[in-house]
Amino acid sequence: MYLLEATAAGSTAGGSQYSMIIMMVGMFALMYFMMIRPQKKRQKEEQEMRNAVDIGDEITTIGGICGKVVSVKENNLVIETGADRTRMLITRWSVQQNNSAMERLAAEREAAKAAQEKAKAEKKAAKSKKED
C-alpha cells in the first residue's frame, strides 16, 4: 500500500515538472514578444534611417548637434553646422534623427489625410445628389 502511494506521488510530481517546463517556455515566449522583438524592430528601423541619409538632409546627432549633410561616405558623414558653416566629420551610427525625412513623412501624411477628406466630401456630395 505504501508503494502505491509513493508511485501516485511520483506521478503527480512528474506532472508538476511538466507544468513547470511549460510555464517557463510560456514566460520566455512572452518575454520575447513583449521585449526582444520590439527592440529588434526599432534597431532595424534606426539602421534603415541611418542608411537612407543623403546629401542635403538635416540631421540631429546623438550628442544633440544639428546640421546639414554635405558629404556621405561608407561609414562617415560630413555635416555643416551653425552660421559660420563649420564642417564636422561624424560616423553614421551617431545620427539620431533625420529631420528632413521626418518633415517629408509629415507632409505625406497630411496630403493623404487631405485626399481622404476630399474623397469623403465627394462621396457625400454624390450620395446627396442621388437622393435628390
ABEGO torsion letter per residue (X at the ends): XAAAAAAAAAAAAAAAAAAAAAAAAAAAAAAAAAAAAAAAAAAAAAAAAAAABBBGBBBBBAAGBBBBBABBBAABBBBBBEAAGBBBBBBAAABABBAAAAAAAAAAAAAAAAAAAAAAAAAAAAAAAAAX
